[in-house]
Amino acid sequence: MYPRSVDALQADALFASALQHSDQPDIGHVRHAIAAALDAYGGARCAGRVAQEFGDHPDTAAPRMRWARTLVRDLNGQSIPRTRRIAAPDSCALGTNPVAGLSAIRSA
């Protein structure tokens, strides 16, 4: 599979979701629809659903994809709070030196 951008992945997921243009979704609804579609189908199956719709109904698939791409562009233009990174505890499986931990796992 070729490398994809996050925007393309999100647009495919939104396209494959149950969310409709007529729902007039806000940012929260869009985020939820993308997450739900990715959980339900995964990235590859979302892309497959997009391809199937373009093959079966190109007249309605093109406007839906434009709508999805516009919403994703708007979504990503928002300032999205970043997640805090939490340091791993010293008792993690790989210890403080991940390379040594991996070699110990391989030799077991």
C-alpha positions in Angstrom: 0.0 0.0 0.0 1.3 3.5 -0.8 2.0 6.1 1.9 -1.1 8.2 2.6 -1.5 11.6 4.2 -3.5 11.9 7.4 -5.9 14.2 5.6 -6.6 11.6 2.9 -7.1 8.9 5.6 -9.5 11.1 7.5 -11.4 12.0 4.3 -11.8 8.4 3.3 -13.0 7.6 6.8 -15.5 10.5 6.8 -16.7 9.4 3.3 -17.2 5.8 4.6 -19.0 7.1 7.7 -22.8 7.4 8.2 -22.5 11.2 8.6 -24.4 13.1 5.9 -24.1 16.6 4.5 -27.7 17.2 5.4 -26.8 16.6 9.1 -24.9 19.9 9.1 -22.2 18.4 11.4 -20.0 20.5 13.7 -16.4 19.7 14.4 -17.2 17.3 17.2 -19.5 15.3 15.0 -16.9 15.1 12.3 -14.2 13.9 14.7 -16.6 11.3 16.1 -17.6 10.1 12.6 -14.0 9.7 11.5 -13.0 7.8 14.7 -16.0 5.5 14.4 -15.4 4.7 10.8 -11.7 4.0 11.4 -12.6 1.8 14.4 -15.2 -0.1 12.4 -13.4 -0.5 9.1 -9.7 0.5 9.5 -7.9 2.7 7.0 -7.7 0.1 4.1 -11.4 -0.8 4.3 -12.4 2.8 4.3 -10.4 3.3 1.1 -12.0 0.2 -0.3 -15.5 1.6 0.4 -14.5 4.8 -1.3 -13.3 2.9 -4.4 -16.5 0.8 -4.4 -18.7 3.9 -4.3 -16.8 5.6 -7.1 -17.2 2.5 -9.2 -20.9 2.0 -8.4 -22.1 5.6 -8.1 -19.6 8.0 -9.5 -22.2 10.8 -9.8 -22.8 10.9 -6.0 -19.4 9.8 -4.8 -17.5 12.7 -6.3 -19.6 15.4 -4.5 -19.5 13.4 -1.2 -15.7 13.2 -1.4 -15.5 16.9 -2.1 -17.6 17.5 1.0 -15.5 15.1 3.1 -12.2 16.7 2.0 -13.6 20.2 2.7 -14.6 19.1 6.2 -11.3 17.5 6.9 -9.5 20.6 5.7 -11.6 22.7 8.0 -11.1 20.2 10.8 -7.3 20.3 10.5 -7.3 24.1 10.2 -8.7 24.2 13.8 -6.3 24.3 16.7 -6.6 20.8 18.0 -5.3 20.3 21.6 -2.2 18.1 21.6 -2.0 15.0 23.8 0.4 15.0 26.6 3.1 12.4 26.4 3.6 10.4 29.6 7.0 9.1 30.4 7.2 5.3 30.6 7.9 4.0 34.1 11.3 2.5 34.8 9.7 -0.9 35.3 8.6 -1.1 31.6 9.3 -4.3 29.7 12.2 -2.8 27.8 13.8 -1.0 30.8 15.7 2.2 30.4 17.7 1.0 27.4 15.2 -0.2 24.7 17.9 -1.6 22.4 19.3 -3.8 25.2 15.8 -4.9 26.1 15.0 -5.9 22.5 18.2 -8.0 22.2 17.3 -9.7 25.5 13.9 -10.5 24.1 15.3 -11.8 20.8 17.7 -14.1 22.6 15.1 -15.6 24.9 
